Amino acid sequence: MTFAFDLATAVTKSGEGRYDAAVLPGWDINGNANGGYLFALAGRAMIDHSGRRDPFTVTAHYLAPVQAGSVHIGVDTVKSGRMLTTMNASIVSGERTAVRFLGAFGEMPDVSADQHVTANPPEIPPFEECVKRNDDGNAFPIDFARRFDARIHPDDSAFLRGGMSGTATVRGWFEFGDGRPVDTLGLLMIADAFPPPVFNVPVPRGWVPTIELTVHVRAVPVGTRVACVFRSRIIQGGLVEEDGEMWDQAGNLVAISRQMALLNRG
């Protein structure tokens, strides 16, 4: 079985360090491809170029929006070592460089007994008791959210009905919906797959375009579902930061993320 995410992030090698790909419709927000989707698309090319399995840390700077259609991805190796291969990559849409990446890839080790983690998974009701992103008032229905099954904690879902919780936090569950296991590549998209936490506080609502996104992968996920929490603490100067955590079904912290985005100006 070929899963929808794998079809949407497929790349074809067209030369040394050069890849062709198609940004598919339906993976967008109001016509602009989701930043996490583009992150995973470039991640696929970087995995192929390096021959490594897992992203360890990847940073993306978003320079221009990307619409559905053909794109080119260039990948250049900065350093190849025993543990990590570090690469630059760019997504080019038309004649314009739209996103630039810097990432280190390798083979993520198994979670060991000598770990020391003081963070805890977010407290979220069972998957079936949480709110589907597009199914509670349809205040913000988007095609991208139909590519997977994201469930929002009921206490964080007021924005879906035009209200707000008063706290810039969004907790919930993520699964692909077609049975695809969550892997380290999938985590790159999941880091930008939930609604912005600022929707739950009194600021203008609308598109919140990402300027920069960094994802640190900490373990290979177990299972087909991850528990997520995203928070924003500082909203000023027309900018907002967002910190995320993703936890697998074995209770392991599998990724953390931080992004800076432009606040919608209404």
C-alpha positions as CSV (number, residue, x, y, z in Angstrom):
1,M,0.0,0.0,0.0
2,T,1.2,3.5,-0.9
3,F,0.2,6.0,1.7
4,A,-1.0,9.5,0.8
5,F,1.8,11.3,2.6
6,D,4.4,9.2,0.7
7,L,2.8,10.1,-2.6
8,A,2.6,13.7,-1.7
9,T,6.3,13.9,-0.7
10,A,7.7,11.7,-3.5
11,V,10.9,13.1,-5.3
12,T,12.6,12.0,-8.4
13,K,16.4,12.3,-8.8
14,S,17.3,14.3,-11.9
15,G,21.0,14.7,-11.4
16,E,23.7,14.8,-8.7
17,G,22.0,16.7,-5.8
18,R,19.0,17.6,-8.0
19,Y,15.5,16.4,-7.5
20,D,12.1,17.1,-9.2
21,A,8.9,17.0,-7.2
22,A,5.3,18.0,-7.4
23,V,3.6,20.1,-4.7
24,L,0.1,18.5,-4.7
25,P,-3.1,20.4,-4.3
26,G,-4.9,19.8,-1.0
27,W,-1.8,20.1,1.1
28,D,-2.2,23.9,1.3
29,I,-3.8,26.6,3.4
30,N,-5.7,29.0,1.1
31,G,-3.6,28.1,-1.9
32,N,-0.2,28.2,-0.2
33,A,1.5,24.9,0.6
34,N,1.8,24.1,4.3
35,G,5.3,24.8,5.6
36,G,5.5,21.4,7.3
37,Y,4.6,19.7,4.1
38,L,7.4,21.5,2.3
39,F,9.7,20.6,5.1
40,A,9.0,16.9,4.6
41,L,9.3,17.2,0.9
42,A,12.8,18.6,1.2
43,G,13.5,16.1,4.0
44,R,12.7,13.2,1.5
45,A,15.3,14.6,-0.9
46,M,17.9,15.1,1.8
47,I,17.4,11.5,3.0
48,D,17.9,10.2,-0.5
49,H,20.9,12.3,-1.2
50,S,22.7,11.4,2.0
51,G,21.6,7.7,2.3
52,R,20.8,8.3,5.9
53,R,17.6,7.3,7.6
54,D,16.6,10.0,10.1
55,P,16.6,13.8,10.4
56,F,18.3,14.8,13.7
57,T,17.9,18.6,13.4
58,V,16.6,20.6,10.4
59,T,16.0,24.3,10.1
60,A,14.0,25.9,7.3
61,H,13.7,29.6,6.4
62,Y,10.6,30.4,4.3
63,L,11.3,33.0,1.7
64,A,8.2,32.9,-0.5
65,P,4.9,31.0,-0.7
66,V,4.6,27.9,-2.9
67,Q,1.5,26.9,-4.8
68,A,0.6,23.5,-6.3
69,G,2.8,22.5,-9.2
70,S,6.3,21.4,-10.1
71,V,9.3,22.4,-8.0
72,H,12.9,21.6,-8.0
73,I,15.0,20.6,-4.9
74,G,18.7,21.1,-4.8
75,V,20.8,19.3,-2.1
76,D,24.4,19.9,-1.3
77,T,26.5,18.0,1.3
78,V,28.3,20.3,3.8
79,K,30.0,17.5,5.8
80,S,29.7,13.7,5.9
81,G,30.8,12.0,9.1
82,R,30.3,8.7,10.8
83,M,27.3,9.8,12.8
84,L,25.8,12.6,10.8
85,T,25.7,14.0,7.3
86,T,25.0,17.7,7.2
87,M,23.4,19.2,4.1
88,N,22.0,22.4,2.6
89,A,18.8,22.2,0.5
90,S,16.6,24.6,-1.4
91,I,13.1,24.3,-2.9
92,V,12.9,26.3,-6.1
93,S,9.4,27.2,-7.5
94,G,9.6,28.7,-11.0
95,E,12.6,30.9,-11.0
96,R,12.4,31.7,-7.3
97,T,14.0,30.1,-4.3
98,A,11.1,29.6,-1.9
99,V,12.6,27.7,1.1
100,R,16.2,27.1,2.3
101,F,17.2,24.3,4.7
102,L,20.1,23.2,6.8
103,G,19.9,19.7,8.3
104,A,21.9,16.9,9.9
105,F,20.8,13.4,9.1
106,G,21.9,10.0,10.5
107,E,20.4,6.9,12.2
108,M,18.6,7.8,15.4
109,P,19.7,5.4,18.2
110,D,17.1,3.5,20.2
111,V,15.8,5.0,23.4
112,S,18.0,3.7,26.2
113,A,17.6,3.2,29.9
114,D,20.2,5.9,30.7
115,Q,18.0,8.7,29.6
116,H,17.0,11.6,31.9
117,V,13.8,13.3,30.8
118,T,12.0,15.7,33.2
119,A,9.3,16.7,30.6
120,N,6.0,14.8,30.6
121,P,3.5,14.0,27.8
122,P,0.6,16.4,27.6
123,E,-2.6,15.5,29.3
124,I,-5.1,14.8,26.5
125,P,-8.4,12.9,26.6
126,P,-8.7,9.7,24.5
127,F,-8.5,10.2,20.7
128,E,-12.2,9.6,20.2
129,E,-13.1,12.3,22.8
130,C,-11.2,15.0,21.2
131,V,-12.5,17.4,18.5
132,K,-11.8,16.9,14.8
133,R,-10.1,20.0,13.4
134,N,-12.7,20.7,10.7
135,D,-15.8,19.4,12.5
136,D,-16.6,21.8,15.3
137,G,-18.3,24.9,13.9
138,N,-16.1,24.9,10.8
139,A,-14.7,28.3,11.7
140,F,-11.4,27.4,9.9
141,P,-12.0,24.5,7.6
142,I,-8.9,23.9,5.4
143,D,-8.1,21.2,2.8
144,F,-4.7,20.5,4.4
145,A,-6.4,19.3,7.6
146,R,-8.3,16.7,5.6
147,R,-5.0,14.9,4.6
148,F,-4.8,13.4,8.1
149,D,-6.7,13.1,11.3
150,A,-5.9,15.7,13.9
151,R,-7.9,15.8,17.1
152,I,-7.9,18.9,19.3
153,H,-8.2,18.8,23.1
154,P,-11.8,20.0,23.9
155,D,-10.4,22.7,26.3
156,D,-8.3,24.1,23.4
157,S,-11.0,23.9,20.6
158,A,-13.0,27.1,21.3
159,F,-11.4,28.9,18.3
160,L,-13.1,26.4,16.0
161,R,-16.5,27.9,17.2
162,G,-15.3,31.5,16.9
163,G,-14.3,31.7,20.6
164,M,-11.0,31.4,22.5
165,S,-9.7,29.6,25.5
166,G,-7.6,32.6,26.7
167,T,-4.4,30.5,26.7
168,A,-2.1,30.2,23.6
169,T,-2.0,26.5,23.7
170,V,-3.2,23.7,21.4
171,R,-3.0,20.1,22.5
172,G,-4.1,17.1,20.5
173,W,-3.5,13.8,18.7
174,F,-2.2,13.3,15.2
175,E,-2.5,10.2,13.0
176,F,-2.3,9.9,9.2
177,G,-5.7,8.3,9.0
178,D,-4.8,5.8,6.3
179,G,-2.8,3.6,8.7
180,R,0.6,5.0,7.9
181,P,3.0,4.7,10.9
182,V,4.5,7.9,12.1
183,D,8.2,8.0,11.3
184,T,10.9,10.6,11.7
185,L,10.2,12.1,8.3
186,G,6.5,12.5,9.2
187,L,7.5,14.4,12.4
188,L,8.8,17.2,10.2
189,M,5.3,17.8,8.8
190,I,3.5,17.2,12.1
191,A,5.6,20.0,13.7
192,D,3.5,22.5,11.5
193,A,0.3,20.5,11.2
194,F,-1.8,21.9,14.1
195,P,-3.7,25.3,14.2
196,P,-1.6,28.1,15.6
197,P,-2.0,28.5,19.4
198,V,-2.5,32.2,18.9
199,F,-6.0,31.4,17.7
200,N,-6.9,30.9,21.3
201,V,-6.0,34.5,22.4
202,P,-7.4,37.9,21.4
203,V,-5.2,38.7,18.3
204,P,-6.3,39.0,14.7
205,R,-7.0,35.6,13.2
206,G,-6.0,34.4,9.8
207,W,-3.0,33.0,8.0
208,V,0.1,32.9,10.2
209,P,2.9,32.3,7.7
210,T,6.1,30.7,9.1
211,I,9.4,32.6,8.8
212,E,11.6,30.0,10.4
213,L,11.0,26.5,11.7
214,T,13.4,24.1,13.4
215,V,12.7,20.5,14.4
216,H,14.9,18.4,16.6
217,V,14.1,14.7,16.3
218,R,14.8,12.8,19.6
219,A,13.6,9.2,18.9
220,V,12.1,7.0,16.2
221,P,8.4,7.0,16.9
222,V,6.5,3.9,18.0
223,G,3.0,3.4,16.6
224,T,0.7,5.3,14.3
225,R,-0.3,8.2,16.6
226,V,1.5,11.0,18.4
227,A,0.3,13.3,21.2
228,C,1.2,16.9,20.6
229,V,1.3,20.2,22.4
230,F,2.1,23.6,20.9
231,R,2.4,26.8,22.9
232,S,3.1,30.5,22.3
233,R,4.4,32.7,25.1
234,I,5.6,35.9,23.4
235,I,3.4,37.7,20.9
236,Q,4.8,41.1,20.0
237,G,6.0,43.3,17.2
238,G,3.8,41.4,14.7
239,L,5.7,38.2,15.4
240,V,4.9,35.0,17.4
241,E,7.0,32.1,18.5
242,E,5.6,28.6,18.8
243,D,7.2,25.7,20.8
244,G,6.1,22.2,20.2
245,E,6.5,18.7,21.6
246,M,5.5,15.4,20.0
247,W,5.2,12.1,22.1
248,D,4.7,8.6,20.7
249,Q,2.4,5.8,21.9
250,A,5.2,4.4,24.1
251,G,5.5,7.6,26.0
252,N,8.7,8.8,24.4
253,L,9.4,12.4,23.5
254,V,10.1,12.0,19.7
255,A,10.5,15.6,18.6
256,I,10.6,19.2,19.7
257,S,10.1,22.2,17.5
258,R,10.3,26.0,17.5
259,Q,9.1,28.4,14.9
260,M,8.8,32.1,14.4
261,A,5.8,33.3,12.3
262,L,4.2,36.5,11.2
263,L,1.1,37.4,13.1
264,N,-2.0,38.0,10.9
265,R,-2.6,41.8,10.7
266,G,-6.3,41.4,10.2
